[in-house]
Amino acid sequence: MRKLSLVFVAAMLLVTGNIFANNVEKDNPLKDLSSQIGELLENTSFTNDDVNLTAQVRFTLNNQGEIVVLSVDTDNERLESFVKYRLNYKKVNIANFKEGEKFTIPIRVAGA
């Protein structure tokens, strides 16, 4: 009986080891959301004088999967208007999102 239980425990360890060893890469919905937001903010009209402008954008997603900008924390009004115009009520494709969940992302205007 002792040998049988020892074999059973060894088999269970082997099975669980194989399960955890599988490196299944799942799509990261937040990374996908971030890349979609990056695409929405492409092709800016900012000049080289506006390089390195930054902002913290708080937003949520409504029940139709649209971005609702809650706030843009920046000192530059032009950047704030640009972000709100480009993101507010734009539809994004994200799996398993919770309506009303709040997100914060950093935005930076990079040089051309």
N, C-alpha and C positions, 0 to 999 in steps of 0.2 A: 504494500500500500504506500509505503514511503517513497519507493522508486517511482510509482505512478504519479504521485503529486509533484515530485521533483521534475519529471519529464513534462508535466503539464505547465509548471511555472517556466521552465526553459522555453517551451513552445510559445507561451504568451509573451515572454520577453523578446523572442525572435520576431513575432508578428508585430508587436508595437514598435520595435526598432525599425522594421521595414516601412511601417506607416510614416514614422517621423523622418525617415531618411529620404522619402520622396520629396523632391524639391519642386513642388507645384507652384508656379508663379501665377498668382491671381492678379487680375487687373486692379490697380489701385484707383478707386473712383475719385479720390481727392487729387491725385496726380493728373488724372484725365480732365477734371474740372479746371485745374490750374492751367493746363495747356490750352483748353478751349478759351479761357479768359485771355490768355496771351495772344491768341489769334484775333480775338475781338478788339484788342488794343493795338494791333499792328498798324503800320502806315500812319504815323502821327505827323502833325504839321509843326512839331516843335523844332526850334533852331538849335544850333550848337551852343548858344547861350543858355539853353534850357536843359543841358545835359546834367545828369545826376540829381534831378528833381525826384523826390520820393513821396510816397503816401502810404497810409495804412487804410485799406478799404474793408469796411464791415458790410456784409450782405447776407441775405437769406434767399432761399428758393421758395417760390409759391407752389401751389398745387399743380400748376401746368409746367413746372420745371423751368420757370423764368427767374432770372436774377432780379432781386429787389435790393437796390443799394440803400443801406441804412445810414452810412456816414463815410466821408472821405476825410481822413485826418492829414492835412497838408497845409503849408503856409501859402501855396500858390493857387490862387483862385482859378486860373486858366486850366491847371492840371485837374482840379476838382471838377470843373464843368466838363472837361474832356472825358474823364472817367465815368461820370454820371451819364453823359450822353451815350457813350459807347456801350455801357453795361446794363443800364436800367431796362428791365423788361425784355432782355434778349434771352431767347430760349437756349438752353444747354442740354446736352444728352448725358445724363448721369444715372447710373443704376442704383436702386435702393436708397434714395435720398429721403430724408424726413422733412416734410413741410415745416417751415419755421425754424429749422436748425440754423444757427448763426455761424458764419465763417469769417475769418479775418485773413487777408492776404496782403503782403507788401508789394508795392508797385514802384518801379524805378524807371525813369526815362534814360535810356542809354544813348550814347553817341552813335552817329551813323558811320 
